């Protein structure tokens, strides 16, 4: 069983299916994804430090503004 959505009858008739789905999801979170850092070293120093500072400030501002919004 993968991470497919379980309908109400599957949740009540087969609680082990729900447990299996939750365990599979949890295991998928533990699998490293992305590019290993040593492969990114070739890009070190390519972006101007001032540009990095500007991007960091904009990200921080956006994160702060999104933290105050109601979900939905």
C-alpha positions in Angstrom: 0.0 0.0 0.0 1.3 3.4 -1.0 0.4 6.9 0.2 -3.0 6.9 -1.5 -5.9 8.5 0.3 -7.9 6.1 2.4 -11.7 6.5 2.4 -13.8 6.4 5.6 -14.7 2.7 5.1 -11.1 1.7 4.8 -10.2 3.6 8.0 -12.9 1.9 10.0 -12.8 -1.6 8.5 -9.1 -1.9 8.3 -7.2 0.1 10.8 -4.0 -1.8 9.9 -4.2 -0.3 6.4 -4.2 3.2 8.0 -1.2 2.2 10.2 0.6 0.9 7.1 0.0 4.0 5.2 1.2 6.2 8.0 4.4 4.1 8.5 5.1 4.2 4.7 4.7 8.0 4.8 7.0 8.3 7.8 9.6 6.1 6.1 9.5 8.2 3.0 10.4 11.3 5.0 13.6 9.6 6.2 14.9 9.1 2.7 17.5 11.9 1.8 16.5 13.9 -1.2 18.2 16.6 -3.2 21.8 17.2 -4.3 24.7 16.3 -2.0 26.6 19.3 -0.8 29.9 18.2 -2.3 28.3 18.4 -5.7 27.3 22.0 -5.1 30.8 23.3 -4.2 31.4 24.3 -7.8 28.8 27.0 -7.3 30.4 28.5 -4.1 31.1 32.2 -4.5 29.2 32.5 -7.8 26.5 34.8 -6.4 27.5 38.2 -5.3 27.4 38.5 -1.4 25.2 41.7 -1.7 22.7 39.7 -3.7 22.7 36.9 -1.1 22.1 39.4 1.7 19.2 40.9 -0.3 17.7 37.5 -0.9 18.1 36.5 2.7 16.3 39.7 3.9 13.4 39.2 1.4 13.0 35.5 2.5 13.0 36.6 6.2 10.4 39.3 5.5 8.2 36.9 3.6 8.4 34.3 6.3 7.5 36.8 8.9 4.5 38.0 6.9 3.2 34.5 6.3 3.5 33.6 9.9 0.7 36.0 10.8 -1.8 34.9 8.2 -4.6 32.5 9.0 -4.3 29.1 7.2 -6.6 28.5 4.3 
